[in-house]
Amino acid sequence: MSWILEGQKVAGEYLGTHSFTGVVVESRVKYGGKVSNTIVLDTPIVVFGDIRERVLMDTEELVLL
């Protein structure tokens, strides 16, 4: 799998409790070498009372659809 996932449809769990699907709009290498992805969600989720339309996730936490 390439580290650049931009445009890919993905699924995962945000904070281990909020399942989501969405599209990666940005992939970047963080300090230390891990890759972080900005994902625009298909359906917004509510986290700690706030509505989230985007989340940041590391590549190893995602499943390609």
PDBQT receptor file of N, H, CA, C and O in Angstrom, charges set to zero:
ATOM      1  N   MET A   1       0.848  -1.182   0.000  1.00  0.00    +0.000 N 
ATOM      2  CA  MET A   1       0.000   0.000   0.000  1.00  0.00    +0.000 C 
ATOM      3  C   MET A   1       0.890   1.241   0.000  1.00  0.00    +0.000 C 
ATOM      4  O   MET A   1       1.825   1.342   0.795  1.00  0.00    +0.000 OA
ATOM      5  N   SER A   2       0.598   2.169  -0.885  1.00  0.00    +0.000 N 
ATOM      6  H   SER A   2      -0.161   2.086  -1.530  1.00  0.00    +0.000 HD
ATOM      7  CA  SER A   2       1.304   3.440  -0.942  1.00  0.00    +0.000 C 
ATOM      8  C   SER A   2       0.942   4.281   0.272  1.00  0.00    +0.000 C 
ATOM      9  O   SER A   2      -0.153   4.147   0.817  1.00  0.00    +0.000 OA
ATOM     10  N   TRP A   3       1.850   5.143   0.695  1.00  0.00    +0.000 N 
ATOM     11  H   TRP A   3       2.740   5.252   0.251  1.00  0.00    +0.000 HD
ATOM     12  CA  TRP A   3       1.548   5.968   1.860  1.00  0.00    +0.000 C 
ATOM     13  C   TRP A   3       0.629   7.132   1.508  1.00  0.00    +0.000 C 
ATOM     14  O   TRP A   3       0.026   7.725   2.402  1.00  0.00    +0.000 OA
ATOM     15  N   ILE A   4       0.509   7.471   0.237  1.00  0.00    +0.000 N 
ATOM     16  H   ILE A   4       0.999   6.990  -0.490  1.00  0.00    +0.000 HD
ATOM     17  CA  ILE A   4      -0.389   8.543  -0.181  1.00  0.00    +0.000 C 
ATOM     18  C   ILE A   4      -1.759   7.937  -0.485  1.00  0.00    +0.000 C 
ATOM     19  O   ILE A   4      -1.912   7.195  -1.455  1.00  0.00    +0.000 OA
ATOM     20  N   LEU A   5      -2.744   8.253   0.340  1.00  0.00    +0.000 N 
ATOM     21  H   LEU A   5      -2.619   8.856   1.129  1.00  0.00    +0.000 HD
ATOM     22  CA  LEU A   5      -4.083   7.686   0.197  1.00  0.00    +0.000 C 
ATOM     23  C   LEU A   5      -5.103   8.695  -0.330  1.00  0.00    +0.000 C 
ATOM     24  O   LEU A   5      -6.301   8.414  -0.328  1.00  0.00    +0.000 OA
ATOM     25  N   GLU A   6      -4.651   9.852  -0.776  1.00  0.00    +0.000 N 
ATOM     26  H   GLU A   6      -3.677  10.080  -0.778  1.00  0.00    +0.000 HD
ATOM     27  CA  GLU A   6      -5.567  10.900  -1.227  1.00  0.00    +0.000 C 
ATOM     28  C   GLU A   6      -6.513  10.376  -2.297  1.00  0.00    +0.000 C 
ATOM     29  O   GLU A   6      -6.078   9.767  -3.274  1.00  0.00    +0.000 OA
ATOM     30  N   GLY A   7      -7.819  10.617  -2.107  1.00  0.00    +0.000 N 
ATOM     31  H   GLY A   7      -8.172  11.112  -1.313  1.00  0.00    +0.000 HD
ATOM     32  CA  GLY A   7      -8.841  10.177  -3.039  1.00  0.00    +0.000 C 
ATOM     33  C   GLY A   7      -9.383   8.786  -2.752  1.00  0.00    +0.000 C 
ATOM     34  O   GLY A   7     -10.348   8.359  -3.385  1.00  0.00    +0.000 OA
ATOM     35  N   GLN A   8      -8.775   8.069  -1.803  1.00  0.00    +0.000 N 
ATOM     36  H   GLN A   8      -7.991   8.416  -1.289  1.00  0.00    +0.000 HD
ATOM     37  CA  GLN A   8      -9.200   6.707  -1.478  1.00  0.00    +0.000 C 
ATOM     38  C   GLN A   8     -10.363   6.719  -0.488  1.00  0.00    +0.000 C 
ATOM     39  O   GLN A   8     -10.421   7.556   0.412  1.00  0.00    +0.000 OA
ATOM     40  N   LYS A   9     -11.287   5.777  -0.670  1.00  0.00    +0.000 N 
ATOM     41  H   LYS A   9     -11.241   5.097  -1.401  1.00  0.00    +0.000 HD
ATOM     42  CA  LYS A   9     -12.400   5.567   0.258  1.00  0.00    +0.000 C 
ATOM     43  C   LYS A   9     -11.879   4.682   1.385  1.00  0.00    +0.000 C 
ATOM     44  O   LYS A   9     -11.280   3.638   1.127  1.00  0.00    +0.000 OA
ATOM     45  N   VAL A  10     -12.106   5.097   2.645  1.00  0.00    +0.000 N 
ATOM     46  H   VAL A  10     -12.592   5.945   2.854  1.00  0.00    +0.000 HD
ATOM     47  CA  VAL A  10     -11.591   4.359   3.796  1.00  0.00    +0.000 C 
ATOM     48  C   VAL A  10     -12.664   4.214   4.873  1.00  0.00    +0.000 C 
ATOM     49  O   VAL A  10     -13.689   4.895   4.852  1.00  0.00    +0.000 OA
ATOM     50  N   ALA A  11     -12.398   3.310   5.811  1.00  0.00    +0.000 N 
ATOM     51  H   ALA A  11     -11.565   2.758   5.829  1.00  0.00    +0.000 HD
ATOM     52  CA  ALA A  11     -13.248   3.129   6.986  1.00  0.00    +0.000 C 
ATOM     53  C   ALA A  11     -12.335   2.979   8.194  1.00  0.00    +0.000 C 
ATOM     54  O   ALA A  11     -11.158   2.642   8.065  1.00  0.00    +0.000 OA
ATOM     55  N   GLY A  12     -12.901   3.236   9.374  1.00  0.00    +0.000 N 
ATOM     56  H   GLY A  12     -13.857   3.510   9.479  1.00  0.00    +0.000 HD
ATOM     57  CA  GLY A  12     -12.127   3.090  10.598  1.00  0.00    +0.000 C 
ATOM     58  C   GLY A  12     -12.971   3.396  11.817  1.00  0.00    +0.000 C 
ATOM     59  O   GLY A  12     -14.190   3.548  11.734  1.00  0.00    +0.000 OA
ATOM     60  N   GLU A  13     -12.292   3.485  12.959  1.00  0.00    +0.000 N 
ATOM     61  H   GLU A  13     -11.302   3.362  13.027  1.00  0.00    +0.000 HD
ATOM     62  CA  GLU A  13     -12.952   3.856  14.221  1.00  0.00    +0.000 C 
ATOM     63  C   GLU A  13     -12.202   5.017  14.841  1.00  0.00    +0.000 C 
ATOM     64  O   GLU A  13     -11.015   4.906  15.148  1.00  0.00    +0.000 OA
ATOM     65  N   TYR A  14     -12.899   6.137  15.025  1.00  0.00    +0.000 N 
ATOM     66  H   TYR A  14     -13.864   6.227  14.775  1.00  0.00    +0.000 HD
ATOM     67  CA  TYR A  14     -12.305   7.313  15.632  1.00  0.00    +0.000 C 
ATOM     68  C   TYR A  14     -12.382   7.175  17.143  1.00  0.00    +0.000 C 
ATOM     69  O   TYR A  14     -13.465   6.964  17.689  1.00  0.00    +0.000 OA
ATOM     70  N   LEU A  15     -11.258   7.289  17.823  1.00  0.00    +0.000 N 
ATOM     71  H   LEU A  15     -10.378   7.461  17.379  1.00  0.00    +0.000 HD
ATOM     72  CA  LEU A  15     -11.153   7.134  19.281  1.00  0.00    +0.000 C 
ATOM     73  C   LEU A  15     -11.640   5.768  19.758  1.00  0.00    +0.000 C 
ATOM     74  O   LEU A  15     -11.985   5.602  20.928  1.00  0.00    +0.000 OA
ATOM     75  N   GLY A  16     -11.666   4.805  18.862  1.00  0.00    +0.000 N 
ATOM     76  H   GLY A  16     -11.386   4.941  17.912  1.00  0.00    +0.000 HD
ATOM     77  CA  GLY A  16     -12.055   3.450  19.223  1.00  0.00    +0.000 C 
ATOM     78  C   GLY A  16     -13.533   3.231  19.464  1.00  0.00    +0.000 C 
ATOM     79  O   GLY A  16     -13.937   2.128  19.832  1.00  0.00    +0.000 OA
ATOM     80  N   THR A  17     -14.360   4.264  19.265  1.00  0.00    +0.000 N 
ATOM     81  H   THR A  17     -14.032   5.160  18.966  1.00  0.00    +0.000 HD
ATOM     82  CA  THR A  17     -15.795   4.130  19.559  1.00  0.00    +0.000 C 
ATOM     83  C   THR A  17     -16.716   4.647  18.465  1.00  0.00    +0.000 C 
ATOM     84  O   THR A  17     -17.902   4.318  18.465  1.00  0.00    +0.000 OA
ATOM     85  N   HIS A  18     -16.215   5.434  17.546  1.00  0.00    +0.000 N 
ATOM     86  H   HIS A  18     -15.252   5.701  17.546  1.00  0.00    +0.000 HD
ATOM     87  CA  HIS A  18     -17.047   6.057  16.516  1.00  0.00    +0.000 C 
ATOM     88  C   HIS A  18     -16.656   5.508  15.142  1.00  0.00    +0.000 C 
ATOM     89  O   HIS A  18     -15.657   5.934  14.563  1.00  0.00    +0.000 OA
ATOM     90  N   SER A  19     -17.441   4.567  14.626  1.00  0.00    +0.000 N 
ATOM     91  H   SER A  19     -18.252   4.221  15.097  1.00  0.00    +0.000 HD
ATOM     92  CA  SER A  19     -17.171   4.007  13.297  1.00  0.00    +0.000 C 
ATOM     93  C   SER A  19     -17.490   5.036  12.227  1.00  0.00    +0.000 C 
ATOM     94  O   SER A  19     -18.437   5.811  12.362  1.00  0.00    +0.000 OA
ATOM     95  N   PHE A  20     -16.687   5.040  11.152  1.00  0.00    +0.000 N 
ATOM     96  H   PHE A  20     -15.918   4.411  11.042  1.00  0.00    +0.000 HD
ATOM     97  CA  PHE A  20     -16.905   6.001  10.075  1.00  0.00    +0.000 C 
ATOM     98  C   PHE A  20     -16.452   5.438   8.746  1.00  0.00    +0.000 C 
ATOM     99  O   PHE A  20     -15.702   4.464   8.685  1.00  0.00    +0.000 OA
ATOM    100  N   THR A  21     -16.924   6.072   7.676  1.00  0.00    +0.000 N 
ATOM    101  H   THR A  21     -17.534   6.863   7.726  1.00  0.00    +0.000 HD
ATOM    102  CA  THR A  21     -16.394   5.896   6.327  1.00  0.00    +0.000 C 
ATOM    103  C   THR A  21     -16.199   7.297   5.758  1.00  0.00    +0.000 C 
ATOM    104  O   THR A  21     -16.879   8.241   6.162  1.00  0.00    +0.000 OA
ATOM    105  N   GLY A  22     -15.276   7.421   4.829  1.00  0.00    +0.000 N 
ATOM    106  H   GLY A  22     -14.724   6.654   4.501  1.00  0.00    +0.000 HD
ATOM    107  CA  GLY A  22     -15.031   8.723   4.237  1.00  0.00    +0.000 C 
ATOM    108  C   GLY A  22     -13.963   8.649   3.168  1.00  0.00    +0.000 C 
ATOM    109  O   GLY A  22     -13.529   7.567   2.774  1.00  0.00    +0.000 OA
ATOM    110  N   VAL A  23     -13.543   9.823   2.702  1.00  0.00    +0.000 N 
ATOM    111  H   VAL A  23     -13.895  10.703   3.022  1.00  0.00    +0.000 HD
ATOM    112  CA  VAL A  23     -12.552   9.935   1.636  1.00  0.00    +0.000 C 
ATOM    113  C   VAL A  23     -11.354  10.729   2.163  1.00  0.00    +0.000 C 
ATOM    114  O   VAL A  23     -11.517  11.773   2.795  1.00  0.00    +0.000 OA
ATOM    115  N   VAL A  24     -10.152  10.219   1.893  1.00  0.00    +0.000 N 
ATOM    116  H   VAL A  24     -10.020   9.371   1.379  1.00  0.00    +0.000 HD
ATOM    117  CA  VAL A  24      -8.925  10.893   2.309  1.00  0.00    +0.000 C 
ATOM    118  C   VAL A  24      -8.691  12.092   1.387  1.00  0.00    +0.000 C 
ATOM    119  O   VAL A  24      -8.652  11.945   0.165  1.00  0.00    +0.000 OA
ATOM    120  N   VAL A  25      -8.536  13.281   1.985  1.00  0.00    +0.000 N 
ATOM    121  H   VAL A  25      -8.567  13.399   2.977  1.00  0.00    +0.000 HD
ATOM    122  CA  VAL A  25      -8.280  14.483   1.196  1.00  0.00    +0.000 C 
ATOM    123  C   VAL A  25      -6.833  14.951   1.314  1.00  0.00    +0.000 C 
ATOM    124  O   VAL A  25      -6.375  15.765   0.511  1.00  0.00    +0.000 OA
ATOM    125  N   GLU A  26      -6.100  14.431   2.331  1.00  0.00    +0.000 N 
ATOM    126  H   GLU A  26      -6.472  13.770   2.982  1.00  0.00    +0.000 HD
ATOM    127  CA  GLU A  26      -4.687  14.793   2.476  1.00  0.00    +0.000 C 
ATOM    128  C   GLU A  26      -3.960  13.707   3.246  1.00  0.00    +0.000 C 
ATOM    129  O   GLU A  26      -4.460  13.197   4.249  1.00  0.00    +0.000 OA
ATOM    130  N   SER A  27      -2.768  13.356   2.764  1.00  0.00    +0.000 N 
ATOM    131  H   SER A  27      -2.362  13.770   1.949  1.00  0.00    +0.000 HD
ATOM    132  CA  SER A  27      -1.868  12.448   3.471  1.00  0.00    +0.000 C 
ATOM    133  C   SER A  27      -0.560  13.193   3.677  1.00  0.00    +0.000 C 
ATOM    134  O   SER A  27      -0.041  13.818   2.752  1.00  0.00    +0.000 OA
ATOM    135  N   ARG A  28      -0.026  13.125   4.898  1.00  0.00    +0.000 N 
ATOM    136  H   ARG A  28      -0.448  12.618   5.649  1.00  0.00    +0.000 HD
ATOM    137  CA  ARG A  28       1.239  13.809   5.161  1.00  0.00    +0.000 C 
ATOM    138  C   ARG A  28       2.071  13.004   6.146  1.00  0.00    +0.000 C 
ATOM    139  O   ARG A  28       1.535  12.267   6.973  1.00  0.00    +0.000 OA
ATOM    140  N   VAL A  29       3.370  13.151   6.049  1.00  0.00    +0.000 N 
ATOM    141  H   VAL A  29       3.805  13.750   5.377  1.00  0.00    +0.000 HD
ATOM    142  CA  VAL A  29       4.285  12.477   6.963  1.00  0.00    +0.000 C 
ATOM    143  C   VAL A  29       4.474  13.377   8.177  1.00  0.00    +0.000 C 
ATOM    144  O   VAL A  29       4.836  14.547   8.051  1.00  0.00    +0.000 OA
ATOM    145  N   LYS A  30       4.220  12.808   9.361  1.00  0.00    +0.000 N 
ATOM    146  H   LYS A  30       3.926  11.858   9.463  1.00  0.00    +0.000 HD
ATOM    147  CA  LYS A  30       4.393  13.543  10.608  1.00  0.00    +0.000 C 
ATOM    148  C   LYS A  30       5.845  13.431  11.071  1.00  0.00    +0.000 C 
ATOM    149  O   LYS A  30       6.597  12.579  10.597  1.00  0.00    +0.000 OA
ATOM    150  N   TYR A  31       6.216  14.286  11.984  1.00  0.00    +0.000 N 
ATOM    151  H   TYR A  31       5.605  14.978  12.370  1.00  0.00    +0.000 HD
ATOM    152  CA  TYR A  31       7.528  14.195  12.615  1.00  0.00    +0.000 C 
ATOM    153  C   TYR A  31       7.652  12.818  13.251  1.00  0.00    +0.000 C 
ATOM    154  O   TYR A  31       6.788  12.421  14.033  1.00  0.00    +0.000 OA
ATOM    155  N   GLY A  32       8.689  12.098  12.935  1.00  0.00    +0.000 N 
ATOM    156  H   GLY A  32       9.390  12.420  12.300  1.00  0.00    +0.000 HD
ATOM    157  CA  GLY A  32       8.861  10.747  13.440  1.00  0.00    +0.000 C 
ATOM    158  C   GLY A  32       8.577   9.683  12.404  1.00  0.00    +0.000 C 
ATOM    159  O   GLY A  32       8.876   8.511  12.632  1.00  0.00    +0.000 OA
ATOM    160  N   GLY A  33       7.999  10.063  11.250  1.00  0.00    +0.000 N 
ATOM    161  H   GLY A  33       7.756  11.015  11.064  1.00  0.00    +0.000 HD
ATOM    162  CA  GLY A  33       7.841   9.136  10.152  1.00  0.00    +0.000 C 
ATOM    163  C   GLY A  33       6.466   8.524   9.954  1.00  0.00    +0.000 C 
ATOM    164  O   GLY A  33       6.233   7.901   8.918  1.00  0.00    +0.000 OA
ATOM    165  N   LYS A  34       5.538   8.671  10.905  1.00  0.00    +0.000 N 
ATOM    166  H   LYS A  34       5.727   9.177  11.747  1.00  0.00    +0.000 HD
ATOM    167  CA  LYS A  34       4.196   8.130  10.702  1.00  0.00    +0.000 C 
ATOM    168  C   LYS A  34       3.436   8.996   9.704  1.00  0.00    +0.000 C 
ATOM    169  O   LYS A  34       3.744  10.175   9.523  1.00  0.00    +0.000 OA
ATOM    170  N   VAL A  35       2.432   8.388   9.056  1.00  0.00    +0.000 N 
ATOM    171  H   VAL A  35       2.182   7.431   9.203  1.00  0.00    +0.000 HD
ATOM    172  CA  VAL A  35       1.627   9.112   8.073  1.00  0.00    +0.000 C 
ATOM    173  C   VAL A  35       0.261   9.419   8.677  1.00  0.00    +0.000 C 
ATOM    174  O   VAL A  35      -0.410   8.529   9.199  1.00  0.00    +0.000 OA
ATOM    175  N   SER A  36      -0.146  10.687   8.601  1.00  0.00    +0.000 N 
ATOM    176  H   SER A  36       0.399  11.410   8.176  1.00  0.00    +0.000 HD
ATOM    177  CA  SER A  36      -1.449  11.132   9.078  1.00  0.00    +0.000 C 
ATOM    178  C   SER A  36      -2.319  11.475   7.883  1.00  0.00    +0.000 C 
ATOM    179  O   SER A  36      -1.843  12.046   6.902  1.00  0.00    +0.000 OA
ATOM    180  N   ASN A  37      -3.602  11.124   7.968  1.00  0.00    +0.000 N 
ATOM    181  H   ASN A  37      -3.989  10.660   8.765  1.00  0.00    +0.000 HD
ATOM    182  CA  ASN A  37      -4.540  11.355   6.875  1.00  0.00    +0.000 C 
ATOM    183  C   ASN A  37      -5.712  12.197   7.353  1.00  0.00    +0.000 C 
ATOM    184  O   ASN A  37      -6.278  11.934   8.414  1.00  0.00    +0.000 OA
ATOM    185  N   THR A  38      -6.077  13.207   6.577  1.00  0.00    +0.000 N 
ATOM    186  H   THR A  38      -5.617  13.422   5.715  1.00  0.00    +0.000 HD
ATOM    187  CA  THR A  38      -7.275  13.987   6.839  1.00  0.00    +0.000 C 
ATOM    188  C   THR A  38      -8.400  13.350   6.046  1.00  0.00    +0.000 C 
ATOM    189  O   THR A  38      -8.290  13.175   4.833  1.00  0.00    +0.000 OA
ATOM    190  N   ILE A  39      -9.493  13.000   6.733  1.00  0.00    +0.000 N 
ATOM    191  H   ILE A  39      -9.583  13.142   7.719  1.00  0.00    +0.000 HD
ATOM    192  CA  ILE A  39     -10.599  12.282   6.109  1.00  0.00    +0.000 C 
ATOM    193  C   ILE A  39     -11.871  13.103   6.221  1.00  0.00    +0.000 C 
ATOM    194  O   ILE A  39     -12.249  13.527   7.313  1.00  0.00    +0.000 OA
ATOM    195  N   VAL A  40     -12.535  13.330   5.088  1.00  0.00    +0.000 N 
ATOM    196  H   VAL A  40     -12.228  12.986   4.200  1.00  0.00    +0.000 HD
ATOM    197  CA  VAL A  40     -13.856  13.956   5.078  1.00  0.00    +0.000 C 
ATOM    198  C   VAL A  40     -14.866  12.826   5.215  1.00  0.00    +0.000 C 
ATOM    199  O   VAL A  40     -14.909  11.917   4.385  1.00  0.00    +0.000 OA
ATOM    200  N   LEU A  41     -15.675  12.887   6.263  1.00  0.00    +0.000 N 
ATOM    201  H   LEU A  41     -15.640  13.625   6.937  1.00  0.00    +0.000 HD
ATOM    202  CA  LEU A  41     -16.600  11.806   6.579  1.00  0.00    +0.000 C 
ATOM    203  C   LEU A  41     -17.825  11.818   5.674  1.00  0.00    +0.000 C 
ATOM    204  O   LEU A  41     -18.306  12.882   5.283  1.00  0.00    +0.000 OA
ATOM    205  N   ASP A  42     -18.333  10.619   5.343  1.00  0.00    +0.000 N 
ATOM    206  H   ASP A  42     -17.942   9.755   5.661  1.00  0.00    +0.000 HD
ATOM    207  CA  ASP A  42     -19.570  10.507   4.579  1.00  0.00    +0.000 C 
ATOM    208  C   ASP A  42     -20.749  10.989   5.421  1.00  0.00    +0.000 C 
ATOM    209  O   ASP A  42     -21.645  11.664   4.915  1.00  0.00    +0.000 OA
ATOM    210  N   THR A  43     -20.744  10.640   6.711  1.00  0.00    +0.000 N 
ATOM    211  H   THR A  43     -20.016  10.092   7.122  1.00  0.00    +0.000 HD
ATOM    212  CA  THR A  43     -21.783  11.047   7.652  1.00  0.00    +0.000 C 
ATOM    213  C   THR A  43     -21.089  11.634   8.881  1.00  0.00    +0.000 C 
ATOM    214  O   THR A  43     -20.276  10.947   9.500  1.00  0.00    +0.000 OA
ATOM    215  N   PRO A  44     -21.382  12.874   9.251  1.00  0.00    +0.000 N 
ATOM    216  CA  PRO A  44     -20.740  13.471  10.433  1.00  0.00    +0.000 C 
ATOM    217  C   PRO A  44     -20.978  12.628  11.690  1.00  0.00    +0.000 C 
ATOM    218  O   PRO A  44     -21.995  11.944  11.808  1.00  0.00    +0.000 OA
ATOM    219  N   ILE A  45     -20.023  12.689  12.627  1.00  0.00    +0.000 N 
ATOM    220  H   ILE A  45     -19.197  13.244  12.532  1.00  0.00    +0.000 HD
ATOM    221  CA  ILE A  45     -20.158  11.999  13.907  1.00  0.00    +0.000 C 
ATOM    222  C   ILE A  45     -20.141  13.025  15.020  1.00  0.00    +0.000 C 
ATOM    223  O   ILE A  45     -19.616  14.124  14.847  1.00  0.00    +0.000 OA
ATOM    224  N   VAL A  46     -20.715  12.671  16.168  1.00  0.00    +0.000 N 
ATOM    225  H   VAL A  46     -21.142  11.778  16.308  1.00  0.00    +0.000 HD
ATOM    226  CA  VAL A  46     -20.713  13.547  17.336  1.00  0.00    +0.000 C 
ATOM    227  C   VAL A  46     -19.707  12.995  18.329  1.00  0.00    +0.000 C 
ATOM    228  O   VAL A  46     -19.828  11.858  18.785  1.00  0.00    +0.000 OA
ATOM    229  N   VAL A  47     -18.703  13.817  18.664  1.00  0.00    +0.000 N 
ATOM    230  H   VAL A  47     -18.605  14.741  18.294  1.00  0.00    +0.000 HD
ATOM    231  CA  VAL A  47     -17.651  13.432  19.596  1.00  0.00    +0.000 C 
ATOM    232  C   VAL A  47     -17.584  14.473  20.700  1.00  0.00    +0.000 C 
ATOM    233  O   VAL A  47     -17.321  15.647  20.438  1.00  0.00    +0.000 OA
ATOM    234  N   PHE A  48     -17.822  14.047  21.931  1.00  0.00    +0.000 N 
ATOM    235  H   PHE A  48     -18.036  13.094  22.144  1.00  0.00    +0.000 HD
ATOM    236  CA  PHE A  48     -17.818  14.948  23.087  1.00  0.00    +0.000 C 
ATOM    237  C   PHE A  48     -18.718  16.167  22.864  1.00  0.00    +0.000 C 
ATOM    238  O   PHE A  48     -18.371  17.282  23.254  1.00  0.00    +0.000 OA
ATOM    239  N   GLY A  49     -19.869  15.946  22.235  1.00  0.00    +0.000 N 
ATOM    240  H   GLY A  49     -20.151  15.041  21.917  1.00  0.00    +0.000 HD
ATOM    241  CA  GLY A  49     -20.847  17.003  22.022  1.00  0.00    +0.000 C 
ATOM    242  C   GLY A  49     -20.599  17.882  20.809  1.00  0.00    +0.000 C 
ATOM    243  O   GLY A  49     -21.406  18.765  20.516  1.00  0.00    +0.000 OA
ATOM    244  N   ASP A  50     -19.500  17.661  20.095  1.00  0.00    +0.000 N 
ATOM    245  H   ASP A  50     -18.844  16.943  20.332  1.00  0.00    +0.000 HD
ATOM    246  CA  ASP A  50     -19.189  18.447  18.896  1.00  0.00    +0.000 C 
ATOM    247  C   ASP A  50     -19.397  17.595  17.650  1.00  0.00    +0.000 C 
ATOM    248  O   ASP A  50     -19.081  16.405  17.639  1.00  0.00    +0.000 OA
ATOM    249  N   ILE A  51     -19.934  18.219  16.600  1.00  0.00    +0.000 N 
ATOM    250  H   ILE A  51     -20.190  19.185  16.610  1.00  0.00    +0.000 HD
ATOM    251  CA  ILE A  51     -20.126  17.519  15.327  1.00  0.00    +0.000 C 
ATOM    252  C   ILE A  51     -18.822  17.579  14.538  1.00  0.00    +0.000 C 
ATOM    253  O   ILE A  51     -18.269  18.655  14.312  1.00  0.00    +0.000 OA
ATOM    254  N   ARG A  52     -18.345  16.420  14.127  1.00  0.00    +0.000 N 
ATOM    255  H   ARG A  52     -18.795  15.546  14.310  1.00  0.00    +0.000 HD
ATOM    256  CA  ARG A  52     -17.114  16.336  13.335  1.00  0.00    +0.000 C 
ATOM    257  C   ARG A  52     -17.441  15.923  11.916  1.00  0.00    +0.000 C 
ATOM    258  O   ARG A  52     -18.112  14.916  11.696  1.00  0.00    +0.000 OA
ATOM    259  N   GLU A  53     -16.966  16.701  10.946  1.00  0.00    +0.000 N 
ATOM    260  H   GLU A  53     -16.420  17.520  11.124  1.00  0.00    +0.000 HD
ATOM    261  CA  GLU A  53     -17.121  16.364   9.534  1.00  0.00    +0.000 C 
ATOM    262  C   GLU A  53     -15.811  15.867   8.942  1.00  0.00    +0.000 C 
ATOM    263  O   GLU A  53     -15.795  15.307   7.846  1.00  0.00    +0.000 OA
ATOM    264  N   ARG A  54     -14.708  16.070   9.667  1.00  0.00    +0.000 N 
ATOM    265  H   ARG A  54     -14.721  16.526  10.557  1.00  0.00    +0.000 HD
ATOM    266  CA  ARG A  54     -13.376  15.620   9.273  1.00  0.00    +0.000 C 
ATOM    267  C   ARG A  54     -12.679  15.043  10.488  1.00  0.00    +0.000 C 
ATOM    268  O   ARG A  54     -12.914  15.479  11.615  1.00  0.00    +0.000 OA
ATOM    269  N   VAL A  55     -11.821  14.062  10.257  1.00  0.00    +0.000 N 
ATOM    270  H   VAL A  55     -11.630  13.708   9.341  1.00  0.00    +0.000 HD
ATOM    271  CA  VAL A  55     -11.005  13.493  11.327  1.00  0.00    +0.000 C 
ATOM    272  C   VAL A  55      -9.591  13.278  10.805  1.00  0.00    +0.000 C 
ATOM    273  O   VAL A  55      -9.373  13.173   9.598  1.00  0.00    +0.000 OA
ATOM    274  N   LEU A  56      -8.632  13.215  11.727  1.00  0.00    +0.000 N 
ATOM    275  H   LEU A  56      -8.809  13.301  12.707  1.00  0.00    +0.000 HD
ATOM    276  CA  LEU A  56      -7.249  12.881  11.405  1.00  0.00    +0.000 C 
ATOM    277  C   LEU A  56      -6.981  11.478  11.919  1.00  0.00    +0.000 C 
ATOM    278  O   LEU A  56      -7.249  11.173  13.080  1.00  0.00    +0.000 OA
ATOM    279  N   MET A  57      -6.447  10.621  11.046  1.00  0.00    +0.000 N 
ATOM    280  H   MET A  57      -6.229  10.869  10.102  1.00  0.00    +0.000 HD
ATOM    281  CA  MET A  57      -6.166   9.235  11.432  1.00  0.00    +0.000 C 
ATOM    282  C   MET A  57      -4.826   8.804  10.846  1.00  0.00    +0.000 C 
ATOM    283  O   MET A  57      -4.462   9.209   9.742  1.00  0.00    +0.000 OA
ATOM    284  N   ASP A  58      -4.094   7.977  11.600  1.00  0.00    +0.000 N 
ATOM    285  H   ASP A  58      -4.390   7.648  12.497  1.00  0.00    +0.000 HD
ATOM    286  CA  ASP A  58      -2.874   7.375  11.081  1.00  0.00    +0.000 C 
ATOM    287  C   ASP A  58      -3.250   6.269  10.096  1.00  0.00    +0.000 C 
ATOM    288  O   ASP A  58      -4.315   5.663  10.211  1.00  0.00    +0.000 OA
ATOM    289  N   THR A  59      -2.374   6.013   9.132  1.00  0.00    +0.000 N 
ATOM    290  H   THR A  59      -1.508   6.505   9.039  1.00  0.00    +0.000 HD
ATOM    291  CA  THR A  59      -2.657   5.035   8.077  1.00  0.00    +0.000 C 
ATOM    292  C   THR A  59      -2.938   3.650   8.639  1.00  0.00    +0.000 C 
ATOM    293  O   THR A  59      -3.825   2.962   8.132  1.00  0.00    +0.000 OA
ATOM    294  N   GLU A  60      -2.218   3.216   9.666  1.00  0.00    +0.000 N 
ATOM    295  H   GLU A  60      -1.498   3.775  10.077  1.00  0.00    +0.000 HD
ATOM    296  CA  GLU A  60      -2.412   1.865  10.190  1.00  0.00    +0.000 C 
ATOM    297  C   GLU A  60      -3.758   1.678  10.874  1.00  0.00    +0.000 C 
ATOM    298  O   GLU A  60      -4.132   0.546  11.183  1.00  0.00    +0.000 OA
ATOM    299  N   GLU A  61      -4.494   2.758  11.119  1.00  0.00    +0.000 N 
ATOM    300  H   GLU A  61      -4.189   3.677  10.868  1.00  0.00    +0.000 HD
ATOM    301  CA  GLU A  61      -5.816   2.687  11.744  1.00  0.00    +0.000 C 
ATOM    302  C   GLU A  61      -6.951   2.626  10.712  1.00  0.00    +0.000 C 
ATOM    303  O   GLU A  61      -8.123   2.569  11.081  1.00  0.00    +0.000 OA
ATOM    304  N   LEU A  62      -6.601   2.637   9.418  1.00  0.00    +0.000 N 
ATOM    305  H   LEU A  62      -5.648   2.684   9.118  1.00  0.00    +0.000 HD
ATOM    306  CA  LEU A  62      -7.606   2.696   8.353  1.00  0.00    +0.000 C 
ATOM    307  C   LEU A  62      -7.701   1.391   7.574  1.00  0.00    +0.000 C 
ATOM    308  O   LEU A  62      -6.743   0.622   7.490  1.00  0.00    +0.000 OA
ATOM    309  N   VAL A  63      -8.891   1.161   7.003  1.00  0.00    +0.000 N 
ATOM    310  H   VAL A  63      -9.670   1.786   7.071  1.00  0.00    +0.000 HD
ATOM    311  CA  VAL A  63      -9.133   0.037   6.108  1.00  0.00    +0.000 C 
ATOM    312  C   VAL A  63      -9.589   0.625   4.774  1.00  0.00    +0.000 C 
ATOM    313  O   VAL A  63     -10.521   1.428   4.728  1.00  0.00    +0.000 OA
ATOM    314  N   LEU A  64      -8.925   0.219   3.687  1.00  0.00    +0.000 N 
ATOM    315  H   LEU A  64      -8.168  -0.434   3.724  1.00  0.00    +0.000 HD
ATOM    316  CA  LEU A  64      -9.330   0.689   2.359  1.00  0.00    +0.000 C 
ATOM    317  C   LEU A  64     -10.606  -0.023   1.926  1.00  0.00    +0.000 C 
ATOM    318  O   LEU A  64     -10.754  -1.227   2.132  1.00  0.00    +0.000 OA
ATOM    319  N   LEU A  65     -11.529   0.729   1.322  1.00  0.00    +0.000 N 
ATOM    320  H   LEU A  65     -11.409   1.707   1.154  1.00  0.00    +0.000 HD
ATOM    321  CA  LEU A  65     -12.782   0.147   0.825  1.00  0.00    +0.000 C 
ATOM    322  C   LEU A  65     -12.755   0.070  -0.687  1.00  0.00    +0.000 C 
ATOM    323  O   LEU A  65     -13.718  -0.390  -1.300  1.00  0.00    +0.000 OA
TER     324      LEU A  65
